[in-house]
């Protein structure tokens, strides 16, 4: 949302959204509340190619085979720590298991 809005415009949008706020709140505080009401645009999930078969113990023991896309379509987004584990030899198999798709 644009920071060019005036305080009364922000308050009107918050009222329309049904968001309660302190009448003495600063413009920055009101803007933050308004931003929280806006739907967040998720970044597209980065995909990786499996380069060595493995069982993902953090994804319901799902088995990935060489050539598969990681993570699978319905998987939750893996953490940066998990990606680092799988894309380096710092995992239980001591092998690089995934590489970034280009």
MOPAC internal coordinates of N, CA, C and O (Angstrom, degrees):
PM7 1SCF
backbone

  N    0.0000 0     0.00 0     0.00 0    0    0    0
  C    1.4469 1     0.00 0     0.00 0    1    0    0
  C    1.5160 1   107.12 1     0.00 0    2    1    0
  O    1.2310 1   120.54 1   -33.23 1    3    2    1
  N    1.2892 1   116.58 1   146.77 1    3    2    1
  C    1.4528 1   122.41 1  -176.10 1    5    3    2
  C    1.5258 1   111.54 1   -70.65 1    6    5    3
  O    1.2310 1   120.73 1   -40.17 1    7    6    5
  N    1.3279 1   116.21 1   139.83 1    7    6    5
  C    1.4600 1   121.08 1   175.34 1    9    7    6
  C    1.5201 1   110.55 1   -82.80 1   10    9    7
  O    1.2310 1   119.94 1  -175.39 1   11   10    9
  N    1.3179 1   117.72 1     4.61 1   11   10    9
  C    1.4588 1   122.09 1  -179.13 1   13   11   10
  C    1.5227 1   112.32 1   -83.91 1   14   13   11
  O    1.2310 1   119.79 1   175.80 1   15   14   13
  N    1.3132 1   118.00 1    -4.20 1   15   14   13
  C    1.4592 1   121.17 1  -179.54 1   17   15   14
  C    1.5207 1   110.46 1   -70.77 1   18   17   15
  O    1.2310 1   120.74 1   -31.98 1   19   18   17
  N    1.3055 1   116.19 1   148.02 1   19   18   17
  C    1.4589 1   122.06 1   175.50 1   21   19   18
  C    1.5210 1   108.52 1   -85.64 1   22   21   19
  O    1.2310 1   120.80 1   -18.65 1   23   22   21
  N    1.3165 1   116.07 1   161.35 1   23   22   21
  C    1.4649 1   121.98 1  -177.05 1   25   23   22
  C    1.5291 1   111.04 1   -54.93 1   26   25   23
  O    1.2310 1   120.18 1   134.15 1   27   26   25
  N    1.3479 1   117.26 1   -45.85 1   27   26   25
  C    1.4646 1   118.81 1  -178.61 1   29   27   26
  C    1.5226 1   112.10 1   -66.22 1   30   29   27
  O    1.2310 1   120.12 1   150.28 1   31   30   29
  N    1.3317 1   117.37 1   -29.72 1   31   30   29
  C    1.4714 1   120.58 1   177.24 1   33   31   30
  C    1.5319 1   110.50 1   -71.12 1   34   33   31
  O    1.2310 1   121.31 1   140.15 1   35   34   33
  N    1.3287 1   115.10 1   -39.85 1   35   34   33
  C    1.4742 1   119.34 1   177.92 1   37   35   34
  C    1.5264 1   109.72 1   -64.38 1   38   37   35
  O    1.2310 1   120.84 1   135.58 1   39   38   37
  N    1.3290 1   115.99 1   -44.42 1   39   38   37
  C    1.4730 1   120.03 1   179.60 1   41   39   38
  C    1.5233 1   110.86 1   -61.34 1   42   41   39
  O    1.2310 1   120.28 1   140.60 1   43   42   41
  N    1.3267 1   117.07 1   -39.40 1   43   42   41
  C    1.4639 1   120.48 1   178.88 1   45   43   42
  C    1.5336 1   110.49 1   -63.30 1   46   45   43
  O    1.2310 1   120.48 1   138.21 1   47   46   45
  N    1.3294 1   116.69 1   -41.79 1   47   46   45
  C    1.4688 1   120.07 1   178.61 1   49   47   46
  C    1.5284 1   110.72 1   -66.22 1   50   49   47
  O    1.2310 1   120.43 1   140.60 1   51   50   49
  N    1.3275 1   116.79 1   -39.40 1   51   50   49
  C    1.4649 1   119.92 1   177.93 1   53   51   50
  C    1.5255 1   110.66 1   -65.56 1   54   53   51
  O    1.2310 1   120.46 1   139.52 1   55   54   53
  N    1.3232 1   116.73 1   -40.48 1   55   54   53
  C    1.4671 1   120.59 1   177.25 1   57   55   54
  C    1.5259 1   110.40 1   -60.99 1   58   57   55
  O    1.2310 1   120.47 1   135.52 1   59   58   57
  N    1.3292 1   116.71 1   -44.48 1   59   58   57
  C    1.4625 1   121.74 1   179.56 1   61   59   58
  C    1.5299 1   110.92 1   -60.91 1   62   61   59
  O    1.2310 1   121.27 1   142.79 1   63   62   61
  N    1.3472 1   115.18 1   -37.21 1   63   62   61
  C    1.4647 1   119.98 1  -179.57 1   65   63   62
  C    1.5242 1   112.01 1   -81.16 1   66   65   63
  O    1.2310 1   120.26 1   173.81 1   67   66   65
  N    1.3348 1   117.10 1    -6.19 1   67   66   65
  C    1.4651 1   120.39 1   179.73 1   69   67   66
  C    1.5116 1   113.66 1    76.47 1   70   69   67
  O    1.2310 1   120.34 1  -156.08 1   71   70   69
  N    1.3274 1   116.96 1    23.92 1   71   70   69
  C    1.4624 1   121.37 1  -179.09 1   73   71   70
  C    1.5195 1   109.66 1   -93.14 1   74   73   71
  O    1.2310 1   120.98 1   -50.46 1   75   74   73
  N    1.3351 1   115.72 1   129.54 1   75   74   73
  C    1.4650 1   120.22 1   177.68 1   77   75   74
  C    1.5173 1   109.10 1   -84.49 1   78   77   75
  O    1.2310 1   120.71 1   -33.55 1   79   78   77
  N    1.3231 1   116.24 1   146.45 1   79   78   77
  C    1.4538 1   121.59 1   179.80 1   81   79   78
  C    1.5147 1   109.22 1  -151.59 1   82   81   79
  O    1.2310 1   120.85 1   -20.21 1   83   82   81
  N    1.3181 1   115.98 1   159.79 1   83   82   81
  C    1.4583 1   122.82 1   177.42 1   85   83   82
  C    1.5277 1   107.84 1   -77.75 1   86   85   83
  O    1.2310 1   120.18 1   -50.81 1   87   86   85
  N    1.3186 1   117.27 1   129.19 1   87   86   85
  C    1.4634 1   121.19 1   179.82 1   89   87   86
  C    1.5210 1   112.54 1   -59.81 1   90   89   87
  O    1.2310 1   120.16 1   156.50 1   91   90   89
  N    1.3239 1   117.31 1   -23.50 1   91   90   89
  C    1.4590 1   121.41 1  -179.06 1   93   91   90
  C    1.5282 1   112.02 1   -95.75 1   94   93   91
  O    1.2310 1   120.15 1  -171.21 1   95   94   93
  N    1.3199 1   117.31 1     8.79 1   95   94   93
  C    1.4667 1   121.33 1  -179.63 1   97   95   94
  C    1.5218 1   110.14 1   -64.23 1   98   97   95
  O    1.2310 1   121.25 1   -32.62 1   99   98   97
  N    1.3285 1   115.21 1   147.38 1   99   98   97
  C    1.4660 1   120.38 1   178.34 1  101   99   98
  C    1.5201 1   109.97 1   -75.52 1  102  101   99
  O    1.2310 1   121.08 1   -14.30 1  103  102  101
  N    1.3210 1   115.54 1   165.70 1  103  102  101
  C    1.4571 1   120.40 1   178.09 1  105  103  102
  C    1.5267 1   110.16 1   -58.79 1  106  105  103
  O    1.2310 1   120.51 1   138.39 1  107  106  105
  N    1.3282 1   116.64 1   -41.61 1  107  106  105
  C    1.4706 1   120.75 1  -179.75 1  109  107  106
  C    1.5258 1   111.05 1   -62.24 1  110  109  107
  O    1.2310 1   120.36 1   138.27 1  111  110  109
  N    1.3279 1   116.91 1   -41.73 1  111  110  109
  C    1.4661 1   120.76 1   179.17 1  113  111  110
  C    1.5254 1   110.94 1   -65.83 1  114  113  111
  O    1.2310 1   121.04 1   138.51 1  115  114  113
  N    1.3238 1   115.61 1   -41.49 1  115  114  113
  C    1.4667 1   119.40 1   178.16 1  117  115  114
  C    1.5196 1   110.86 1   -65.25 1  118  117  115
  O    1.2310 1   120.66 1   138.71 1  119  118  117
  N    1.3200 1   116.34 1   -41.29 1  119  118  117
  C    1.4684 1   120.68 1   179.39 1  121  119  118
  C    1.5235 1   110.33 1   -62.26 1  122  121  119
  O    1.2310 1   120.77 1   139.55 1  123  122  121
  N    1.3316 1   116.14 1   -40.45 1  123  122  121
  C    1.4718 1   120.31 1   178.82 1  125  123  122
  C    1.5300 1   110.42 1   -62.62 1  126  125  123
  O    1.2310 1   120.52 1   136.44 1  127  126  125
  N    1.3262 1   116.61 1   -43.56 1  127  126  125
  C    1.4691 1   120.19 1   177.13 1  129  127  126
  C    1.5237 1   110.62 1   -60.90 1  130  129  127
  O    1.2310 1   121.01 1   137.08 1  131  130  129
  N    1.3336 1   115.68 1   -42.92 1  131  130  129
  C    1.4565 1   119.65 1   179.99 1  133  131  130
  C    1.5187 1   111.02 1   -64.06 1  134  133  131
  O    1.2310 1   120.41 1   137.28 1  135  134  133
  N    1.3276 1   116.82 1   -42.72 1  135  134  133
  C    1.4686 1   120.88 1   179.03 1  137  135  134
  C    1.5216 1   111.49 1   -60.32 1  138  137  135
  O    1.2310 1   120.97 1   144.18 1  139  138  137
  N    1.3441 1   115.74 1   -35.82 1  139  138  137
  C    1.4698 1   120.25 1   179.48 1  141  139  138
  C    1.5212 1   112.04 1   -68.20 1  142  141  139
  O    1.2310 1   120.11 1   156.73 1  143  142  141
  N    1.3222 1   117.40 1   -23.27 1  143  142  141
  C    1.4645 1   120.14 1  -179.71 1  145  143  142
  C    1.5239 1   112.18 1   -83.58 1  146  145  143
  O    1.2310 1   120.70 1   163.54 1  147  146  145
  N    1.3234 1   116.26 1   -16.46 1  147  146  145
  C    1.4554 1   120.48 1  -178.28 1  149  147  146
  C    1.5203 1   109.51 1   -79.53 1  150  149  147
  O    1.2310 1   119.92 1   -38.63 1  151  150  149
  N    1.3363 1   117.76 1   141.37 1  151  150  149
  C    1.4589 1   118.96 1   177.80 1  153  151  150
  C    1.5243 1   109.96 1   -63.76 1  154  153  151
  O    1.2310 1   121.62 1   -45.16 1  155  154  153
  N    1.3172 1   114.51 1   134.84 1  155  154  153
  C    1.4613 1   119.65 1  -179.89 1  157  155  154
  C    1.5264 1   109.76 1   -81.60 1  158  157  155
  O    1.2310 1   121.40 1   -43.73 1  159  158  157
  N    1.3124 1   114.93 1   136.27 1  159  158  157
  C    1.4570 1   119.80 1   176.52 1  161  159  158
  C    1.5213 1   107.32 1   -90.22 1  162  161  159
  O    1.2310 1   121.32 1   -62.96 1  163  162  161
  N    1.3163 1   115.08 1   117.04 1  163  162  161
  C    1.4521 1   118.72 1   179.79 1  165  163  162
  C    1.5142 1   110.23 1   -78.40 1  166  165  163
  O    1.2310 1   122.15 1   -37.82 1  167  166  165
  N    1.3228 1   113.50 1   142.18 1  167  166  165
  C    1.4526 1   118.29 1   174.50 1  169  167  166
  C    1.5279 1   107.04 1   -68.96 1  170  169  167
  O    1.2310 1   120.68 1   -35.31 1  171  170  169
  N    1.3230 1   116.31 1   144.69 1  171  170  169
  C    1.4604 1   116.68 1   175.37 1  173  171  170
  C    1.5313 1   108.95 1   -61.49 1  174  173  171
  O    1.2310 1   121.33 1   -42.08 1  175  174  173
  N    1.3047 1   115.06 1   137.92 1  175  174  173
  C    1.4580 1   119.83 1  -178.01 1  177  175  174
  C    1.5197 1   110.06 1   -69.60 1  178  177  175
  O    1.2310 1   121.02 1   -51.24 1  179  178  177
  N    1.3232 1   115.65 1   128.76 1  179  178  177
  C    1.4649 1   120.92 1   177.02 1  181  179  178
  C    1.5190 1   108.09 1   -65.64 1  182  181  179
  O    1.2310 1   120.98 1   -40.53 1  183  182  181
  N    1.3146 1   115.73 1   139.47 1  183  182  181
  C    1.4588 1   120.00 1   178.24 1  185  183  182
  C    1.5205 1   109.57 1  -113.39 1  186  185  183
  O    1.2310 1   121.78 1   -28.32 1  187  186  185
  N    1.2953 1   114.21 1   151.68 1  187  186  185
  C    1.4603 1   122.43 1  -177.72 1  189  187  186
  C    1.5193 1   108.80 1  -128.94 1  190  189  187
  O    1.2310 1   120.71 1   -22.12 1  191  190  189
  N    1.3205 1   116.25 1   157.88 1  191  190  189
  C    1.4577 1   121.73 1   175.95 1  193  191  190
  C    1.5214 1   108.38 1  -105.07 1  194  193  191
  O    1.2310 1   121.13 1   -47.59 1  195  194  193
  N    1.3137 1   115.43 1   132.41 1  195  194  193
  C    1.4619 1   120.74 1   178.28 1  197  195  194
  C    1.5293 1   108.02 1   -75.35 1  198  197  195
  O    1.2310 1   120.81 1   -52.28 1  199  198  197
  N    1.3410 1   116.06 1   127.72 1  199  198  197
  C    1.4647 1   120.80 1  -179.28 1  201  199  198
  C    1.5243 1   112.49 1  -110.25 1  202  201  199
  O    1.2310 1   120.61 1   174.85 1  203  202  201
  N    1.3271 1   116.44 1    -5.15 1  203  202  201
  C    1.4655 1   121.27 1   176.64 1  205  203  202
  C    1.5183 1   107.19 1  -153.31 1  206  205  203
  O    1.2310 1   120.15 1   -46.82 1  207  206  205
  N    1.3352 1   117.31 1   133.18 1  207  206  205
  C    1.4631 1   121.25 1  -179.94 1  209  207  206
  C    1.5319 1   110.53 1   -56.60 1  210  209  207
  O    1.2310 1   120.80 1   -40.02 1  211  210  209
  N    1.3404 1   116.08 1   139.98 1  211  210  209
  C    1.4629 1   119.62 1   175.84 1  213  211  210
  C    1.5215 1   110.11 1  -159.74 1  214  213  211
  O    1.2310 1   121.02 1   -20.41 1  215  214  213
  N    1.3287 1   115.66 1   159.59 1  215  214  213
  C    1.4597 1   122.53 1   174.25 1  217  215  214
  C    1.5198 1   106.71 1  -103.43 1  218  217  215
  O    1.2310 1   120.43 1   -59.01 1  219  218  217
  N    1.3267 1   116.78 1   120.99 1  219  218  217
  C    1.4633 1   121.13 1  -178.13 1  221  219  218
  C    1.5188 1   109.46 1   -83.42 1  222  221  219
  O    1.2310 1   120.69 1   -76.83 1  223  222  221
  N    1.3019 1   116.28 1   103.17 1  223  222  221
  C    1.4658 1   121.91 1  -177.22 1  225  223  222
  C    1.5247 1   112.34 1   -70.99 1  226  225  223
  O    1.2310 1   120.27 1   168.94 1  227  226  225
  N    1.3352 1   117.08 1   -11.06 1  227  226  225
  C    1.4615 1   120.34 1   177.73 1  229  227  226
  C    1.5286 1   111.70 1  -103.37 1  230  229  227
  O    1.2310 1   120.48 1  -170.29 1  231  230  229
  N    1.3182 1   116.69 1     9.71 1  231  230  229
  C    1.4718 1   121.71 1   179.71 1  233  231  230
  C    1.5257 1   109.06 1  -135.41 1  234  233  231
  O    1.2310 1   121.19 1  -128.72 1  235  234  233
  N    1.3378 1   115.33 1    51.28 1  235  234  233
  C    1.4559 1   120.53 1   177.08 1  237  235  234
  C    1.5182 1   113.91 1    62.41 1  238  237  235
  O    1.2310 1   120.53 1  -150.03 1  239  238  237
  N    1.3161 1   116.59 1    29.97 1  239  238  237
  C    1.4700 1   122.86 1  -178.69 1  241  239  238
  C    1.5230 1   113.09 1    59.70 1  242  241  239
  O    1.2310 1   120.72 1  -149.47 1  243  242  241
  N    1.3181 1   116.22 1    30.53 1  243  242  241
  C    1.4680 1   121.01 1   177.20 1  245  243  242
  C    1.5293 1   109.28 1   -64.17 1  246  245  243
  O    1.2310 1   121.11 1   -44.24 1  247  246  245
  N    1.3066 1   115.48 1   135.76 1  247  246  245
  C    1.4627 1   120.53 1   178.39 1  249  247  246
  C    1.5254 1   109.09 1   -93.77 1  250  249  247
  O    1.2310 1   121.14 1   -52.31 1  251  250  249
  N    1.3154 1   115.42 1   127.69 1  251  250  249
  C    1.4566 1   122.38 1   175.64 1  253  251  250
  C    1.5241 1   108.14 1  -109.06 1  254  253  251
  O    1.2310 1   121.24 1   -42.19 1  255  254  253
  N    1.3196 1   115.23 1   137.81 1  255  254  253
  C    1.4550 1   120.92 1   179.39 1  257  255  254
  C    1.5236 1   109.70 1  -111.62 1  258  257  255
  O    1.2310 1   121.21 1   -26.60 1  259  258  257
  N    1.3295 1   115.29 1   153.40 1  259  258  257
  C    1.4648 1   120.83 1   179.03 1  261  259  258
  C    1.5314 1   109.59 1   -50.00 1  262  261  259
  O    1.2310 1   121.10 1   -50.25 1  263  262  261
  N    1.3405 1   115.51 1   129.75 1  263  262  261
  C    1.4578 1   121.08 1  -179.46 1  265  263  262
  C    1.5238 1   113.56 1    98.45 1  266  265  263
  O    1.2310 1   120.21 1   162.52 1  267  266  265
  N    1.3461 1   117.21 1   -17.48 1  267  266  265
  C    1.4661 1   120.50 1   177.92 1  269  267  266
  C    1.5247 1   110.10 1   -66.74 1  270  269  267
  O    1.2310 1   121.29 1   -19.43 1  271  270  269
  N    1.3176 1   115.14 1   160.57 1  271  270  269
  C    1.4593 1   121.43 1   172.59 1  273  271  270
  C    1.5196 1   108.23 1   -91.80 1  274  273  271
  O    1.2310 1   120.52 1   -44.86 1  275  274  273
  N    1.3177 1   116.62 1   135.14 1  275  274  273
  C    1.4618 1   122.21 1   177.00 1  277  275  274
  C    1.5168 1   108.19 1  -118.29 1  278  277  275
  O    1.2310 1   118.63 1   -45.07 1  279  278  277
  N    1.3114 1   120.22 1   134.93 1  279  278  277
  C    1.4605 1   126.78 1    -7.36 1  281  279  278
  C    1.5202 1   110.47 1   -79.27 1  282  281  279
  O    1.2310 1   120.63 1   -16.82 1  283  282  281
  N    1.3230 1   116.41 1   163.18 1  283  282  281
  C    1.4656 1   119.90 1   179.71 1  285  283  282
  C    1.5205 1   109.48 1   -66.42 1  286  285  283
  O    1.2310 1   120.56 1   -14.43 1  287  286  285
  N    1.3110 1   116.54 1   165.57 1  287  286  285
  C    1.4611 1   123.44 1  -170.95 1  289  287  286
  C    1.5266 1   114.48 1   -53.30 1  290  289  287
  O    1.2310 1   119.40 1   139.49 1  291  290  289
  N    1.3072 1   118.75 1   -40.51 1  291  290  289
  C    1.4632 1   121.82 1  -174.69 1  293  291  290
  C    1.5264 1   113.87 1   -98.86 1  294  293  291
  O    1.2310 1   120.37 1  -171.50 1  295  294  293
  N    1.3234 1   116.89 1     8.50 1  295  294  293
  C    1.4605 1   120.39 1  -178.07 1  297  295  294
  C    1.5207 1   111.13 1   -77.93 1  298  297  295
  O    1.2310 1   121.30 1   -27.90 1  299  298  297
  N    1.3286 1   115.12 1   152.10 1  299  298  297
  C    1.4598 1   118.17 1   173.20 1  301  299  298
  C    1.5303 1   107.75 1   -73.07 1  302  301  299
  O    1.2310 1   121.27 1   -21.64 1  303  302  301
  N    1.3278 1   115.17 1   158.36 1  303  302  301
  C    1.4542 1   120.34 1  -176.93 1  305  303  302
  C    1.5271 1   109.70 1   -66.17 1  306  305  303
  O    1.2310 1   119.97 1   -55.19 1  307  306  305
  N    1.3319 1   117.66 1   124.81 1  307  306  305
  C    1.4689 1   119.82 1   179.53 1  309  307  306
  C    1.5281 1   110.61 1   -71.27 1  310  309  307
  O    1.2310 1   121.00 1   -28.16 1  311  310  309
  N    1.3053 1   115.68 1   151.84 1  311  310  309
  C    1.4639 1   120.65 1   178.95 1  313  311  310
  C    1.5228 1   110.04 1   -74.12 1  314  313  311
  O    1.2310 1   121.09 1   -18.33 1  315  314  313
  N    1.3100 1   115.52 1   161.67 1  315  314  313
  C    1.4702 1   120.74 1   176.83 1  317  315  314
  C    1.5351 1   109.36 1   -60.75 1  318  317  315
  O    1.2310 1   120.57 1   143.14 1  319  318  317
  N    1.3376 1   116.52 1   -36.86 1  319  318  317
  C    1.4657 1   120.56 1   178.40 1  321  319  318
  C    1.5297 1   110.47 1   -61.96 1  322  321  319
  O    1.2310 1   120.68 1   137.31 1  323  322  321
  N    1.3420 1   116.31 1   -42.69 1  323  322  321
  C    1.4654 1   120.16 1  -179.12 1  325  323  322
  C    1.5272 1   110.57 1   -66.26 1  326  325  323
  O    1.2310 1   120.21 1   138.31 1  327  326  325
  N    1.3061 1   117.21 1   -41.69 1  327  326  325
  C    1.4677 1   120.85 1   178.17 1  329  327  326
  C    1.5242 1   109.81 1   -60.83 1  330  329  327
  O    1.2310 1   120.73 1   137.49 1  331  330  329
  N    1.3321 1   116.20 1   -42.51 1  331  330  329
  C    1.4708 1   119.87 1   179.32 1  333  331  330
  C    1.5218 1   110.50 1   -62.58 1  334  333  331
  O    1.2310 1   120.39 1   138.22 1  335  334  333
  N    1.3435 1   116.87 1   -41.78 1  335  334  333
  C    1.4711 1   120.19 1   179.06 1  337  335  334
  C    1.5306 1   110.98 1   -59.94 1  338  337  335
  O    1.2310 1   121.10 1   134.13 1  339  338  337
  N    1.3277 1   115.51 1   -45.87 1  339  338  337
  C    1.4634 1   119.59 1  -175.05 1  341  339  338
  C    1.5244 1   113.10 1   -77.00 1  342  341  339
  O    1.2310 1   120.24 1   155.34 1  343  342  341
  N    1.3259 1   117.15 1   -24.66 1  343  342  341
  C    1.4653 1   119.51 1  -176.57 1  345  343  342
  C    1.5221 1   112.73 1   -96.86 1  346  345  343
  O    1.2310 1   120.43 1  -175.56 1  347  346  345
  N    1.3213 1   116.79 1     4.44 1  347  346  345
  C    1.4616 1   121.90 1   175.04 1  349  347  346
  C    1.5370 1   107.81 1  -129.89 1  350  349  347
  O    1.2310 1   120.76 1     2.05 1  351  350  349
  N    1.3194 1   116.14 1  -177.95 1  351  350  349
  C    1.4666 1   118.99 1   179.14 1  353  351  350
  C    1.5329 1   111.71 1   -88.30 1  354  353  351
  O    1.2310 1   120.51 1  -172.12 1  355  354  353
  N    1.3348 1   116.63 1     7.88 1  355  354  353
  C    1.4710 1   120.10 1  -178.62 1  357  355  354
  C    1.5252 1   110.41 1   -88.41 1  358  357  355
  O    1.2310 1   121.08 1  -116.26 1  359  358  357
  N    1.3458 1   115.54 1    63.74 1  359  358  357
  C    1.4590 1   122.60 1   177.18 1  361  359  358
  C    1.5257 1   107.68 1  -145.63 1  362  361  359
  O    1.2310 1   120.15 1    -3.27 1  363  362  361
  N    1.3099 1   117.33 1   176.73 1  363  362  361
  C    1.4654 1   121.02 1  -174.98 1  365  363  362
  C    1.5232 1   113.65 1   -62.66 1  366  365  363
  O    1.2310 1   120.10 1   152.94 1  367  366  365
  N    1.3388 1   117.41 1   -27.06 1  367  366  365
  C    1.4668 1   120.42 1  -179.94 1  369  367  366
  C    1.5298 1   113.07 1   -89.45 1  370  369  367
  O    1.2310 1   120.95 1   170.40 1  371  370  369
  N    1.3363 1   115.79 1    -9.60 1  371  370  369
  C    1.4679 1   120.87 1  -177.57 1  373  371  370
  C    1.5216 1   112.44 1    55.04 1  374  373  371
  O    1.2310 1   120.81 1  -142.19 1  375  374  373
  N    1.3364 1   116.06 1    37.81 1  375  374  373
  C    1.4645 1   122.14 1   179.02 1  377  375  374
  C    1.5167 1   109.14 1  -138.24 1  378  377  375
  O    1.2310 1   120.73 1   -30.25 1  379  378  377
  N    1.3259 1   116.22 1   149.75 1  379  378  377
  C    1.4644 1   120.34 1   171.01 1  381  379  378
  C    1.5225 1   106.50 1   -70.02 1  382  381  379
  O    1.2310 1   120.35 1   -55.13 1  383  382  381
  N    1.3339 1   116.94 1   124.87 1  383  382  381
  C    1.4506 1   120.92 1  -174.99 1  385  383  382
  C    1.5237 1   113.20 1  -106.27 1  386  385  383
  O    1.2310 1   119.99 1   153.03 1  387  386  385
  N    1.3422 1   117.63 1   -26.97 1  387  386  385
  C    1.4586 1   121.32 1   179.86 1  389  387  386
  C    1.5252 1   110.11 1  -137.77 1  390  389  387
  O    1.2310 1   121.21 1   -26.87 1  391  390  389
  N    1.3338 1   115.29 1   153.13 1  391  390  389
  C    1.4653 1   121.18 1   172.35 1  393  391  390
  C    1.5138 1   108.26 1  -131.40 1  394  393  391
  O    1.2310 1   121.05 1   -27.02 1  395  394  393
  N    1.3124 1   115.59 1   152.98 1  395  394  393
  C    1.4536 1   121.36 1  -178.60 1  397  395  394
  C    1.5275 1   110.78 1   -67.38 1  398  397  395
  O    1.2310 1   120.69 1   -43.91 1  399  398  397
  N    1.3492 1   116.29 1   136.09 1  399  398  397
  C    1.4537 1   120.25 1   176.21 1  401  399  398
  C    1.5073 1   108.97 1   -78.64 1  402  401  399
  O    1.2310 1   120.70 1   -36.69 1  403  402  401
  N    1.3209 1   116.27 1   143.31 1  403  402  401
  C    1.4730 1   119.21 1   179.67 1  405  403  402
  C    1.5041 1   111.64 1  -100.19 1  406  405  403
  O    1.2310 1   120.10 1   180.00 1  407  406  405

